[in-house]
Amino acid sequence: MNRLASATSPYLQQHADNPVDWWEWGPEAFAEAKRRDVPLLISVGYSACHWCHVMAHESFEDPAIAEVVNRLTVPVKVDREERPDVDAVYMAATQATTGQGGWPMTVFATPDGEPFYCGTYFRKGDFVQLVEAVGKAWAGQREEVLAQGRAIVEAVRPGTSASGDVSAGLLGAGVSKLRAGYDDVNGGFGTAPKFPPSMVLLFLLRHHERTGSIEALEMARHTCEQMARGGMYDQLAGGFARYSVDAQWTVPHFEKMLYDNALLLRAYTQLWKITGDPLAARVARETAAFMVRDFVTPEGGFAAAFDADTDGVEGLTYAWTPQQLTDVLGEEDGAWAADLFRVTAAGTFEHGTSVLQLSRDVDDSPSPRLAGIKARLLAARDERPQPGRDDKLVAAWNGLAITALCEFGAIFGDEAALAAATRAGDLLARLHMTEDGRVLRVSRDGVAGTPKGVLEDYGCLAEAFCALHQVTAGGRWLTAARSLLDTALAQFGDGDGGYFDTAADGDALVVRPRDPADNASPAGVTALAGALTTYTALSGETAYREAAEKALATTALLIGNHPRFGGWAAAVAEAQLTGPWEVAVAGGGPLELAAWRTAPGGSVVVSGAPDAEGVPLLADRPLVDGAAAAYTCKGFVCERPVTDAASLTQIFGRA
């Protein structure tokens, strides 16, 4: 066992028995590289990454290769989910020098951390030759190597924030640009591999609500339908895989990530709220159930991911042959299921196996036969070897999950989802927040790790606490959200309205990273802008709205030119242009459900006793003639209170 045996990261522990003498990221590794006068080999990956596993098996488990690595470098293994700040710096360098990025990421750096050679996956023979070449260059061409490191650092050093006007016109232009790149046949954007555009979907749905754009709604609806019918969606257990390796959503990359499922749960929930689409309702319910059933840890939080591989084989748990269906279901039901789920003799995946897809609509008239077949197949699948679960808790991703389950639970009236969200919120507030308002990025088995939270942790967790404030009418959640926002404003701002992704007193890196673009989850600056917008609507404290608008202004060029990577910025902007609506339901009851189901996306809804302690929206909001009453405001302009759902719907309909 090497020194990773004591690491808290499941990914690092996967490498604890490598012959490579791995170090964790930290000053000790840098000091060792300086003492030995050798470069660092920085290897970045994550536990659910298929090609990370391949490179580990091919190279890091080979004693001969390990001898070369240990002799010529100080090898450092980094979990990108635990240290997104480190990952961001070296991913920028990798993309700048190679034109592409991805994981595993392989970077050679000076003992001061300056990257001078970057890449991703290397085959076994190529990798050992590369290490030897780097060792030779370090020994014989030191000045050239150091100069290249300095040049790369300067190339990836972030500039100042550029601000622009995030206007209705800009958002409309963003929709037009999305339409130009839309896949009319399969839904989504671009070609293979195709990722679920979850934040873009939320933007399109909010844009439709504000403007009535059928074009925006149809792009969102069609994409959601195509994803849900494809192999990327788990047709038996619910929930989504990370991405599709093809443009048709047929074959997934089988890892399942918490953030994808949280964001897609919000998208399908909002789609159902707008359209009443039964497919959207089914997918939302199944995804929420999957999250609550399979992602929840014994401590009450949400695990990070499920592995892409099972026993080293990708898709082993999930793929089927016609004969396997028959073995479980019998001849008649097996043939029926093979036709429904597109399981063919040739196969749609590897070795004659198929990933389950949905060949026809089953939502308008769901059958008991189908429910029974799915239950039997799932029971049989559960008997197979299962993929590993990365059970660390990531603060930002738990925030996304809490917000999604709060929205889903409130709109669908699902108490189990609300209870799971509240338990997770209690855990995050207790375990991941320090007394001085700081966030710890990860925990595992009830113990928080040492990495400090990055900006996305503050933004996503503050948004989650605002969501819990809404569904519980608990004042403590709003207080916790404010604490996070105050710390973020003080520690991450650049003085020009923009934000870095690491705190001012965070770990020193060769550059201080910041990126306004969404990746698989919202960018830190837009996660913060969204939380500031929501908090303002709940509290009435306008200084936070001003900070949100300044932060959002730094994303204007992204929304206008590259809206696929500015979806969450655009969604937050839609909420700001809409108001957002502030809805206080004094007395609760059926009027609360009506408010959640009719208020536009991005609105805030709080229901409870009039003048509930710590709930600003309910202050001075009495019952009307003894009946529950809904008070609606936006932009400091309020409507008269109403006591029935029809009147409430009319208010939003004429906005």
Beta strands, then each sheet from edge to edge (+ up, - down):
strand 1: 23-24
strand 2: 40-45
strand 3: 74-79
strand 4: 105-109
strand 5: 115-119
strand 6: 243-244
strand 7: 252-253
strand 8: 256-257
strand 9: 305-306
strand 10: 309-310
strand 11: 313-314
strand 12: 389-390
strand 13: 393-394
strand 14: 442-444
strand 15: 447-448
strand 16: 582-586
strand 17: 604-608
strand 18: 629-634
strand 19: 637-638
sheet 1: 1+ 3+ 2+ 4- 5+
sheet 2: 6+ 7-
sheet 3: 8+ 9- 12+
sheet 4: 10+ 11-
sheet 5: 13+ 14- 15+
sheet 6: 17+ 16+ 18- 19+
end
